[in-house]
Amino acid sequence: MFLHLCFPPIFTCLFNTNFFFQVSLVRAQLRRATERYGSLNSKKVSNALSHPPGKQCGSTNSEISEKLDNILESCGADTKTKILDRVKSSSTSSDVCLSDEIDPKGLENVATECPKETKKPDALVIPEDFLCPISLELMRDPVIVSTGQTYERPYIQRWIDCGNAKCPKTQQKLINITLTPNYVLRSLITQWCAKHDIEQPSGLTNGRLKKNDGSLHDVSGEMAAIQALVCKLSSQCLEERRAIVAEIRSLSKRSTDNRILIADAGAIPVLVNLLSTDDVSLQEHAVTSILNLSIFENNKSLIMLAGAVPSIIQVLRAGSMEARENAAATLFSLSLADENKIIIGASGAIPALVDLLQNGSTRGKKDAASALFNLCIYQGNKGRAVRAGIVTALLMMLTDSSNCMVDMALTILSVLSSNHEAKAAIVKASTIPVLIDLLRTGLPRNKENAVAILLALCKRDTQSLYCICSLGAAAALMELTKSGTERAKRKATSLLEHLRRLQQL
């Protein structure tokens, strides 16, 4: 096969997995290779990939052979021998670099047939470590797989989604499919792009930002003003620092452009340092500024790279109520990225969030609940939440008649109920009677979540089934199969089937 001859094993494996996706990758690789190095035969290969393998491929090889014959005729005997030796030792004629062996004067007769493509002297060469091994393109979102190799996230994700269980570069088995952000490399790439005036992922280039329609607008004035503001953050005057951070908080709230420019000016590490200040006002402004900046997706990685999580958790534990609320909201925002769920959970955020859920203001409880829901989507954080006492806190929310967070409490319990440790804690806390009561009196959404939790608790648990049966849940379940939401009907029908089997024993 042509592809086997021209490309290393990684490309062959890609081709076999998903033809159309992999061909597009190979084309991208060819474009990148041509731009960087030039190639006598790159156009031939590109044309061959535009057609199904067959006669077209054969004719391409014939043309290459003819050109090689023409070149050999114009060379001396010694040079011919060297060229032939290199052709034989290479996997394909298109891999052979003839420029080292051929006298440029000898190519004059065939120059019109085979125009020489050369790399421009002033062409910018991208460092090899900055290129994705799959796409050969500059990485914007580099992630590390279990073998330690780094790839661009969309390409390695597609590779995994296609059912591949091996690392594309090393062919080692992937122990897991976790994609860990390579923050250090991303930072180096960002710095390199800025140095060479290459457009950043944020769309910022030479003082201009890209609009949604693709056009650029000048923000050099705003950039200069924000950079001057950020420089003043190191002021020794406390009052001046308070005023500056308050201004940054206000600017970061107003627009996405401001969030990009503030981060580009290097404000994030300085704001993170201010989280440990003893000044209440300064701490509140700093954590709220970080919250506002985190709304822009690309800033999330910069905040994580600055090591903000431990400081945010400390504010969550010991800050003013406003600071704690905004710290919880910041953790929620950061946890929207799946890889950050692991880092935040392992950093000790969950006990502090559970404490805010129990003892915080109404807004603080909502922010804590949102963050806990996001974090508990990751299986490893469910046990941490249970050990932090989340089940007791959620049960209190379900039984408090004045509480407006019943739906959120049920949603979190529904996520937790897939975990063995959480199931045991939910049953032990006598939550089943409360859930059955919600089947009778709750809102449609509450009933849906309540029956989903009950079904999860009763799978492979005869004792919980007996409890549900003894509490007379069958009538409420029958009603739900008729009038509930589609999901509630399915869950109720399944739970009734479990109860019927129990009665037949």
C-alpha positions as CSV (number, residue, x, y, z in Angstrom):
1,M,0.0,0.0,0.0
2,F,1.2,3.5,-0.8
3,L,0.6,4.8,2.7
4,H,2.6,2.0,4.2
5,L,5.5,3.0,2.0
6,C,5.4,6.7,2.6
7,F,4.7,7.1,6.3
8,P,5.7,5.7,9.6
9,P,3.5,3.2,11.5
10,I,1.5,6.0,13.3
11,F,0.0,7.2,10.0
12,T,-0.9,3.6,8.9
13,C,-2.7,3.0,12.2
14,L,-4.5,6.3,11.9
15,F,-5.6,5.4,8.4
16,N,-7.1,2.1,9.4
17,T,-9.0,3.6,12.3
18,N,-11.1,6.2,10.5
19,F,-10.4,6.7,6.8
20,F,-11.7,10.2,6.2
21,F,-10.5,11.6,9.5
22,Q,-7.0,10.2,9.1
23,V,-6.7,11.3,5.5
24,S,-7.4,14.8,6.6
25,L,-4.7,14.5,9.2
26,V,-2.2,13.2,6.7
27,R,-3.0,16.1,4.4
28,A,-2.4,18.5,7.2
29,Q,0.9,16.8,7.9
30,L,2.0,17.1,4.3
31,R,1.1,20.8,4.2
32,R,3.1,21.4,7.3
33,A,6.1,19.3,6.0
34,T,6.0,21.1,2.7
35,E,5.9,24.6,4.3
36,R,8.8,23.8,6.6
37,Y,11.1,21.7,4.4
38,G,9.8,21.6,0.8
39,S,9.7,18.4,-1.2
40,L,10.3,17.2,-4.7
41,N,7.4,14.8,-4.5
42,S,5.1,16.3,-1.9
43,K,2.6,17.4,-4.6
44,K,2.6,13.9,-6.1
45,V,1.8,12.4,-2.7
46,S,-0.9,15.0,-2.0
47,N,-2.5,14.2,-5.4
48,A,-2.3,10.5,-4.7
49,L,-4.2,11.0,-1.4
50,S,-7.0,12.8,-3.2
51,H,-7.9,9.6,-5.1
52,P,-8.5,6.0,-3.9
53,P,-5.4,3.8,-4.0
54,G,-5.0,2.0,-7.3
55,K,-3.8,2.9,-10.7
56,Q,-3.4,6.5,-9.8
57,C,-0.9,5.6,-7.1
58,G,1.0,3.4,-9.5
59,S,1.2,6.1,-12.1
60,T,2.6,8.5,-9.6
61,N,5.4,6.1,-8.6
62,S,6.2,5.6,-12.4
63,E,6.5,9.4,-12.8
64,I,8.8,9.6,-9.8
65,S,10.9,6.8,-11.3
66,E,11.1,8.6,-14.6
67,K,12.3,11.8,-13.0
68,L,14.9,9.8,-11.0
69,D,16.1,8.2,-14.2
70,N,16.5,11.7,-15.8
71,I,18.4,12.9,-12.7
72,L,20.7,9.9,-12.8
73,E,21.5,10.4,-16.4
74,S,22.8,13.9,-15.6
75,C,25.1,12.7,-12.8
76,G,28.5,11.0,-12.7
77,A,29.0,7.3,-11.9
78,D,30.0,7.8,-8.3
79,T,27.0,10.0,-7.6
80,K,24.6,7.5,-9.2
81,T,25.9,4.8,-6.9
82,K,25.3,6.9,-3.8
83,I,21.8,7.8,-4.9
84,L,20.8,4.2,-5.7
85,D,22.2,3.1,-2.4
86,R,20.1,5.7,-0.6
87,V,17.0,4.8,-2.6
88,K,17.4,1.1,-1.7
89,S,17.9,1.8,2.0
90,S,14.9,4.1,2.1
91,S,11.3,2.9,2.5
92,T,10.2,5.0,-0.4
93,S,11.7,7.2,-3.1
94,S,9.8,10.2,-1.7
95,D,11.7,9.9,1.6
96,V,15.1,10.3,-0.2
97,C,16.8,13.7,-0.1
98,L,18.8,13.9,-3.3
99,S,20.1,17.4,-2.8
100,D,23.2,16.2,-0.9
101,E,24.4,13.9,-3.7
102,I,23.5,15.8,-6.9
103,D,25.5,18.7,-8.4
104,P,23.0,21.6,-8.8
105,K,24.5,22.2,-12.3
106,G,23.4,18.7,-13.3
107,L,19.8,19.5,-12.7
108,E,19.5,22.3,-15.2
109,N,18.1,20.0,-17.9
110,V,15.3,18.8,-15.7
111,A,14.6,22.0,-13.8
112,T,11.5,22.7,-15.8
113,E,10.1,19.3,-15.0
114,C,10.9,19.2,-11.4
115,P,11.0,22.7,-9.9
116,K,13.2,22.8,-6.8
117,E,11.3,23.8,-3.6
118,T,13.4,25.3,-1.0
119,K,12.8,26.5,2.5
120,K,12.7,30.3,2.8
121,P,15.8,31.6,4.6
122,D,13.6,33.8,6.9
123,A,10.9,31.2,7.5
124,L,9.9,30.8,11.1
125,V,10.7,27.3,12.4
126,I,8.4,26.1,15.1
127,P,10.2,24.2,17.9
128,E,9.6,20.4,17.5
129,D,8.3,20.2,21.1
130,F,5.6,22.6,20.3
131,L,4.1,20.5,17.5
132,C,1.5,17.8,18.0
133,P,2.9,14.4,17.0
134,I,-0.4,13.6,15.3
135,S,-1.3,16.8,13.3
136,L,2.3,18.3,13.2
137,E,0.6,21.6,13.9
138,L,1.4,24.1,16.7
139,M,-0.4,23.0,19.8
140,R,-2.8,25.3,21.6
141,D,-4.2,23.0,24.2
142,P,-1.4,20.4,24.9
143,V,-2.4,17.5,27.1
144,I,-0.4,14.5,28.5
145,V,-1.5,10.9,28.2
146,S,-0.6,8.1,30.6
147,T,2.6,7.2,28.6
148,G,3.9,10.7,29.3
149,Q,3.6,11.9,25.7
150,T,2.0,15.3,24.9
151,Y,-0.6,15.8,22.1
152,E,-3.1,18.5,21.0
153,R,-6.3,17.7,22.9
154,P,-8.8,17.5,19.9
155,Y,-6.6,15.1,18.0
156,I,-5.7,12.7,20.8
157,Q,-9.4,12.8,22.0
158,R,-10.5,11.8,18.6
159,W,-7.9,9.1,18.5
160,I,-9.2,7.7,21.8
161,D,-12.9,8.1,20.7
162,C,-12.1,6.0,17.7
163,G,-11.4,3.0,20.0
164,N,-7.6,3.1,20.1
165,A,-6.1,1.9,23.3
166,K,-2.4,2.6,22.5
167,C,-0.3,5.8,22.5
168,P,0.0,6.9,18.9
169,K,3.7,7.8,19.2
170,T,5.1,5.0,21.4
171,Q,2.4,2.3,20.7
172,Q,2.4,1.6,24.5
173,K,-0.9,0.6,26.0
174,L,-2.8,3.6,27.6
175,I,-3.3,2.6,31.3
176,N,-6.1,5.2,31.4
177,I,-7.7,7.8,29.1
178,T,-7.2,10.8,31.4
179,L,-5.9,13.8,29.5
180,T,-3.8,16.0,31.9
181,P,-3.2,19.6,30.7
182,N,0.5,20.4,30.1
183,Y,0.4,23.8,31.6
184,V,4.1,24.4,31.5
185,L,4.3,23.6,27.8
186,R,1.2,25.7,27.1
187,S,2.8,28.7,28.9
188,L,6.0,28.2,26.8
189,I,4.0,28.1,23.6
190,T,2.1,31.2,24.6
191,Q,5.4,33.1,25.3
192,W,6.9,31.9,22.0
193,C,3.8,33.0,20.1
194,A,3.9,36.5,21.7
195,K,7.6,36.9,20.9
196,H,7.0,36.1,17.2
197,D,3.7,38.0,16.8
198,I,1.7,34.8,16.3
199,E,-2.0,35.0,17.1
200,Q,-2.8,33.7,20.5
201,P,-5.8,31.4,21.3
202,S,-7.4,34.4,22.8
203,G,-7.3,36.1,19.4
204,L,-4.8,38.8,20.6
205,T,-2.2,39.8,18.0
206,N,-0.1,43.0,17.9
207,G,-2.5,45.0,20.0
208,R,-5.6,43.8,18.0
209,L,-8.3,41.4,19.1
210,K,-10.4,39.2,16.9
211,K,-14.1,39.8,16.8
212,N,-16.7,37.1,16.4
213,D,-16.9,37.8,12.7
214,G,-13.2,37.2,12.3
215,S,-12.2,40.9,11.8
216,L,-9.7,42.6,14.1
217,H,-10.2,45.7,16.2
218,D,-7.5,47.8,17.8
219,V,-7.2,47.6,21.6
220,S,-3.7,49.0,22.0
221,G,-5.0,51.9,24.0
222,E,-6.9,49.7,26.4
223,M,-3.9,47.3,26.6
224,A,-1.5,50.1,27.6
225,A,-3.9,51.4,30.3
226,I,-4.4,47.9,31.7
227,Q,-0.7,47.1,31.7
228,A,0.0,50.3,33.6
229,L,-2.7,49.4,36.1
230,V,-1.3,45.9,36.6
231,C,2.2,47.4,37.2
232,K,0.8,49.4,40.1
233,L,-0.4,46.3,41.9
234,S,3.1,46.1,43.5
235,S,2.6,49.4,45.2
236,Q,3.6,49.6,48.8
237,C,0.6,51.8,49.6
238,L,-2.3,49.6,50.8
239,E,-5.0,52.2,49.8
240,E,-3.6,52.4,46.3
241,R,-3.5,48.6,45.9
242,R,-7.1,48.4,47.1
243,A,-8.2,51.0,44.5
244,I,-6.3,49.3,41.8
245,V,-7.6,45.8,42.5
246,A,-11.1,47.2,42.8
247,E,-10.7,48.8,39.3
248,I,-9.4,45.4,37.9
249,R,-12.4,43.7,39.5
250,S,-14.7,46.2,37.8
251,L,-12.9,46.0,34.4
252,S,-12.9,42.1,34.5
253,K,-16.7,42.2,35.0
254,R,-17.5,44.4,32.0
255,S,-16.3,42.5,28.9
256,T,-14.5,39.5,27.5
257,D,-11.9,41.8,25.9
258,N,-11.0,43.1,29.3
259,R,-10.6,39.6,30.7
260,I,-8.2,38.8,27.8
261,L,-6.2,42.0,28.2
262,I,-5.9,41.7,32.0
263,A,-4.7,38.1,31.8
264,D,-2.3,39.1,29.0
265,A,-0.8,41.8,31.2
266,G,0.2,39.2,33.7
267,A,-2.3,40.1,36.4
268,I,-3.3,36.6,37.4
269,P,-0.2,35.6,39.4
270,V,-0.3,38.9,41.2
271,L,-4.0,38.5,42.1
272,V,-3.3,35.0,43.3
273,N,-0.6,36.3,45.7
274,L,-3.1,38.8,47.0
275,L,-5.5,36.0,48.1
276,S,-3.2,35.4,51.1
277,T,-3.4,39.0,52.3
278,D,-4.9,39.8,55.8
279,D,-6.7,42.8,54.4
280,V,-10.4,41.8,54.0
281,S,-11.3,44.3,51.2
282,L,-8.2,43.5,49.2
283,Q,-8.9,39.7,49.5
284,E,-12.5,40.1,48.4
285,H,-11.5,42.2,45.4
286,A,-8.8,39.7,44.4
287,V,-10.9,36.6,44.6
288,T,-13.8,38.2,42.7
289,S,-11.4,39.4,40.0
290,I,-10.1,35.9,39.6
291,L,-13.7,34.7,39.4
292,N,-14.5,37.2,36.6
293,L,-11.3,36.3,34.7
294,S,-12.1,32.6,34.9
295,I,-15.3,33.2,32.8
296,F,-13.0,33.4,29.7
297,E,-12.2,29.8,28.9
298,N,-8.5,30.3,28.1
299,N,-7.9,32.0,31.4
300,K,-8.9,28.9,33.4
301,S,-5.6,27.2,32.5
302,L,-3.6,30.4,33.4
303,I,-5.3,30.5,36.8
304,M,-4.5,26.8,37.4
305,L,-0.9,27.3,36.2
306,A,-0.5,30.1,38.7
307,G,-1.3,27.7,41.5
308,A,-4.4,29.5,42.6
309,V,-6.4,26.5,43.9
310,P,-4.8,26.2,47.4
311,S,-5.1,30.0,48.0
312,I,-8.8,29.9,46.8
313,I,-9.5,27.1,49.2
314,Q,-7.9,29.0,52.1
315,V,-10.2,32.0,51.3
316,L,-13.1,29.5,51.2
317,R,-12.2,28.3,54.7
318,A,-11.4,31.6,56.5
319,G,-12.4,34.6,54.4
320,S,-15.4,36.9,54.8
321,M,-18.7,35.6,53.7
322,E,-18.5,37.5,50.4
323,A,-15.0,36.2,49.8
324,R,-16.1,32.6,50.6
325,E,-19.1,32.9,48.3
326,N,-16.9,34.1,45.4
327,A,-14.2,31.5,46.2
328,A,-16.9,28.8,45.9
329,A,-18.1,30.3,42.6
330,T,-14.5,30.4,41.3
331,L,-14.0,26.7,42.1
332,F,-17.3,26.0,40.2
333,S,-16.1,28.0,37.2
334,L,-12.7,26.2,37.2
335,S,-14.2,22.8,37.6
336,L,-16.1,23.1,34.4
337,A,-12.9,21.8,32.8
338,D,-12.9,18.0,33.5
339,E,-9.2,17.8,34.3
340,N,-9.6,20.5,37.0
341,K,-12.2,18.4,38.8
342,I,-9.4,16.0,39.8
343,I,-7.0,18.7,40.9
344,I,-9.5,20.7,42.9
345,G,-10.9,17.6,44.6
346,A,-7.4,16.4,45.6
347,S,-6.5,19.8,46.9
348,G,-9.0,19.6,49.8
349,A,-11.7,21.9,48.5
350,I,-14.6,19.5,49.2
351,P,-14.7,19.7,53.0
352,A,-14.6,23.5,52.8
353,L,-17.5,23.5,50.3
354,V,-19.6,21.2,52.4
355,D,-19.0,23.5,55.4
356,L,-20.3,26.4,53.3
357,L,-23.2,24.3,52.1
358,Q,-24.2,23.8,55.8
359,N,-23.4,27.1,57.3
360,G,-23.2,29.7,54.6
361,S,-25.5,32.4,53.3
362,T,-28.2,31.5,50.8
363,R,-26.0,32.6,48.0
364,G,-23.0,30.8,49.5
365,K,-25.0,27.6,49.8
366,K,-26.0,27.8,46.1
367,D,-22.4,28.5,45.0
368,A,-21.2,25.6,47.1
369,A,-23.8,23.2,45.8
370,S,-23.0,24.1,42.2
371,A,-19.3,23.5,42.8
372,L,-20.0,20.2,44.7
373,F,-22.2,19.0,41.9
374,N,-19.5,19.6,39.3
375,L,-16.8,18.0,41.4
376,C,-18.8,14.9,42.2
377,I,-19.2,14.1,38.5
378,Y,-15.7,12.8,38.8
379,Q,-16.0,9.3,40.5
380,G,-12.9,9.9,42.7
381,N,-14.5,12.9,44.4
382,K,-17.7,11.1,45.5
383,G,-16.0,9.3,48.4
384,R,-14.4,12.6,49.5
385,A,-17.7,14.3,49.6
386,V,-19.3,11.5,51.6
387,R,-16.5,11.5,54.1
388,A,-16.8,15.3,54.4
389,G,-20.5,14.9,55.5
390,I,-22.3,15.9,52.4
391,V,-25.1,13.4,52.8
392,T,-26.2,14.9,56.2
393,A,-26.0,18.4,54.7
394,L,-28.2,17.4,51.7
395,L,-30.7,15.6,53.9
396,M,-31.1,18.8,55.9
397,M,-31.8,20.7,52.7
398,L,-34.5,18.2,51.7
399,T,-36.3,18.4,55.1
400,D,-36.2,22.2,55.5
401,S,-39.5,23.5,54.4
402,S,-38.2,27.0,53.9
403,N,-35.3,25.8,51.8
404,C,-35.4,26.6,48.1
405,M,-32.7,24.1,47.2
406,V,-34.5,20.8,47.2
407,D,-34.0,20.3,43.5
408,M,-30.2,21.0,43.8
409,A,-29.9,18.6,46.8
410,L,-31.7,15.8,44.8
411,T,-29.5,16.4,41.8
412,I,-26.3,16.0,43.8
413,L,-27.7,12.9,45.6
414,S,-28.6,11.5,42.2
415,V,-24.9,11.9,41.1
416,L,-23.6,10.4,44.3
417,S,-26.0,7.4,44.3
418,S,-23.8,5.6,41.7
419,N,-21.0,5.3,44.3
420,H,-21.0,2.3,46.7
421,E,-19.8,4.4,49.7
422,A,-22.3,7.1,49.0
423,K,-25.2,4.6,48.7
424,A,-24.4,3.2,52.1
425,A,-24.3,6.7,53.6
426,I,-27.6,7.7,52.0
427,V,-29.4,4.6,53.3
428,K,-27.8,4.9,56.8
429,A,-29.0,8.6,57.0
430,S,-32.7,7.4,56.7
431,T,-33.1,9.2,53.4
432,I,-35.4,6.7,51.8
433,P,-38.6,7.8,53.7
434,V,-37.9,11.4,52.7
435,L,-37.5,10.4,49.0
436,I,-40.8,8.5,49.1
437,D,-42.6,11.5,50.5
438,L,-41.2,13.6,47.6
439,L,-42.6,11.0,45.2
440,R,-46.1,11.9,46.5
441,T,-45.8,15.7,47.1
442,G,-42.8,17.0,45.1
443,L,-42.6,18.9,41.9
444,P,-42.3,16.8,38.6
445,R,-38.5,17.5,38.6
446,N,-38.2,16.5,42.2
447,K,-40.2,13.3,41.7
448,E,-37.9,12.4,38.7
449,N,-34.7,12.7,40.7
450,A,-36.3,11.0,43.8
451,V,-37.3,7.9,41.9
452,A,-33.9,7.8,40.1
453,I,-32.1,7.8,43.5
454,L,-34.4,5.1,44.9
455,L,-33.8,2.9,41.9
456,A,-30.0,3.3,42.3
457,L,-30.2,2.5,46.0
458,C,-32.2,-0.6,45.5
459,K,-30.1,-2.3,42.8
460,R,-28.6,-5.4,44.3
461,D,-29.8,-4.3,47.8
462,T,-32.8,-6.4,49.0
463,Q,-32.9,-4.6,52.4
464,S,-33.6,-1.2,50.7
465,L,-36.2,-2.8,48.5
466,Y,-38.0,-4.2,51.6
467,C,-37.9,-0.7,53.1
468,I,-39.5,0.9,50.1
469,C,-42.1,-1.8,49.9
470,S,-43.0,-1.5,53.6
471,L,-43.4,2.3,53.3
472,G,-46.1,1.9,50.6
473,A,-44.2,3.4,47.7
474,A,-45.9,1.2,45.1
475,A,-49.0,3.5,44.7
476,A,-46.8,6.6,44.2
477,L,-44.7,4.7,41.7
478,M,-47.8,3.5,39.8
479,E,-49.0,7.1,39.6
480,L,-45.6,8.2,38.4
481,T,-45.7,5.7,35.5
482,K,-48.8,7.5,34.2
483,S,-48.1,11.2,34.9
484,G,-44.4,11.7,35.4
485,T,-41.8,12.9,33.0
486,E,-40.4,10.4,30.5
487,R,-37.4,9.7,32.6
488,A,-39.5,9.4,35.7
489,K,-41.8,6.9,34.0
490,R,-38.9,4.7,33.0
491,K,-37.3,4.7,36.4
492,A,-40.7,4.1,38.2
493,T,-41.4,1.2,35.9
494,S,-38.0,-0.4,36.5
495,L,-38.4,0.0,40.3
496,L,-41.9,-1.5,40.3
497,E,-40.4,-4.5,38.4
498,H,-37.8,-4.9,41.2
499,L,-40.6,-4.9,43.8
500,R,-42.6,-7.5,41.9
501,R,-39.6,-9.8,41.8
502,L,-39.1,-9.3,45.5
503,Q,-42.7,-10.4,46.2
504,Q,-42.2,-13.5,44.1
505,L,-39.3,-14.7,46.3
